[in-house]
Amino acid sequence: MAHPTLSRTERDRALAELSDGPELDVLVVGGGITGAGIALDAATRGLRTGIVEAQDWAGGTSQWSSKLVHGGLRYLQQLDFKLVSEALRERELLLDYLAPHLVRPVPFLYPLTHRFWERPYVTAGIGLYDAMAHIGAKVATLPLQRHYGFKGVQRVFPDIKPGSMVGAVKYWDGQVDDARLVLTIVRTAVRYGALAASRTRAVAFPEDESGRVLGATVRDLETGAEHTVRARTVIAATGVWTEQTQDLAHAEGGLKVLASKGIHIIVPRERIRGESGLILQTEKSVLFIIPWERYWIIGTTDTPYHHDLENPVATGEDIDYVIDHANVVLDRPLTREDVIGTYAGLRPLLQPGTKKGGDDQSTKISREHTVTEVAPGLISIAGGKLTTYRVMAQDAVDLALGDERAAQLPSVTDRTPLLGADGYLALSRQAGTLAARHDWSEERVAHLLGRYGSGISEIVELVEDRPDLGRPLEGAPAYLRAEIVHACSHEGALHLEDVYDTRTRLTWEQERHGLDAVEEIADLAAGALGWDERRRAAEVEAYRVRCAAEDAAAGTADDTAAAAARAAAPDVLELVHRAGS
């Protein structure tokens, strides 16, 4: 079966069919990890399915996570065995079968700070964690725990600070490029018939005389045009926007969520000598020091957030908090000068109590998801975690179908590999041949396989048609020029920031937000998307202004000042529309 594209043309076609075609069985509102999973679950059950997202795919929470697919060791400490067991089962599915090209093993050291009683306690906990992962699994994907004294820790992690621990237990989890996972799930859903449109906001839920939701009125934010989409059931998976979405249907009850902000900093890989990640307990959250390709990702925080939901940013206080807590165990302390990038995201945590108010201590709120019908024809889902997206999606579609029909049309996503998974393992063993054929290094091929899996064939086709696309970007040599074109032609990038944020991660993985490559990337995107010079200039200006605003926010002390600094940058659509007028 041919791989589908999320090109601008296909987006426009999907919008037209959503409004003019037959009634949908399911319309999903929200294109993060949960909404994408729901669209795939519904489409693979044979349901006529549509999905719309107000921003870019993964434009909200789903692109700003800790990039981990894990059971949640801290939830085991809280005795939440059900959540941990469920998450570990999903982790194994992703690693072994569903997405081995996107999800890969990553080791962590769990520090021991007490000489006698702590090691048996941690050994038992991580042993249970490993055992729960292997119960019922077809294969043991990840190694079992390993123990180290302090000298052993130093061999694995030379930059560990003497006196910061007496030893450690090494265990394994999974890591993932969260935004690429969402993109891949959306493309897989489209492969099985789903109609998908990003930058498309639900602005109303039309109802019949009895108050049943009949679908949605959606606005194409690129053009301003509105479309009426008829659907038997609408499923809202809008994360921190859950309550605003429910309000469109005038729902009296519904789910309540608390937005909790988490930030991460990026440090060059050579700055910290270590072969494994670290997991550290802080007074407010868990702090991960995670090895990732050419750098380390360090975070996160966990603080209630009450400002602009679309553009959360890291404050100076946030950055210093992460640096200070990382330095507790680092022999060569980090400084602000070591930080090449930051990012911030909002976790949608289910909130007990009333819609306005309630407990504001975000770390005490359950991460388990809830799905409910908040109005006739409108289902809402919130909570959960990235790792369990598939279970959340299954629960949402089951509720939409009802018990009897759900039993007749059970979910098959546990047996449906994501785009790029099929053939990935065989291709990974041919990396040397692929490298020689295109004059690429084996590291380059590994990079491409880790992003596209067997979809690397799409990159190869672009390069064969245009050999210049086989060269690295001059200002960002980790990426090929072909990857920028592919982002626009196959992966639905509509704006320059889409390329920077979710198709690559240049906005935070390279100094100066990757601006050294902005002119070359803009040229490639302009060619792929048909921009004239005015539109190209507006896209570059929008990205530069945004980067400057984020840098200004990083110099502020608190969320209020940071939100004001970030708000100084107009939205890309505002600048683009202004340029076209």
Secondary structure, DSSP 8 states (H G I E B T S, - for coil): -------HHHHHHHHHHHHHSS-EEEEEE--SHHHHHHHHHHHHTT--EEEE-SSSTT-SGGGSS--EE---HHHHHTT-HHHHHHHHHHHHHIIIII-TTTEEEEEEEEEE-SSSSHHHHHHHHHHHHHHHHHTT-SS--S---EEEEHHHHHHH-TTB-TTS-SEEEEEEEEEE-HHHHHHHHHHHHHHTT-EEESSEEEEE--B-TT--B-EEEEEETTT--EEEEEEEEEEE--GGGHHHHHHHTT-SS---EEEEEEEEEEEEGGGS--SSEEEEE-SSSEEEEEEETTEEEEE---EE--S-SS-----HHHHHHHHHHHTTTBSS---GGG--EEEEEEEEEE--S-SS-----GGGS----EEEEEETTEEEEE---GGGHHHHHHHHHHHHH-HHHHHHS---GGG---TTTTTHHHHHTTHHHHHHHHT--HHHHHHHHHHHGGGHHHHHHHHHH-GGGGSB-SS-TTSBHHHHHHHHHTS---SHHHIIIIIS-HHHHSGGGGGGGHHHHHHHHHHHHT--HHHHHHHHHHHHHHHHHHHHHHTSSSHHHHHHHHHTS--HHHHHHHHH-
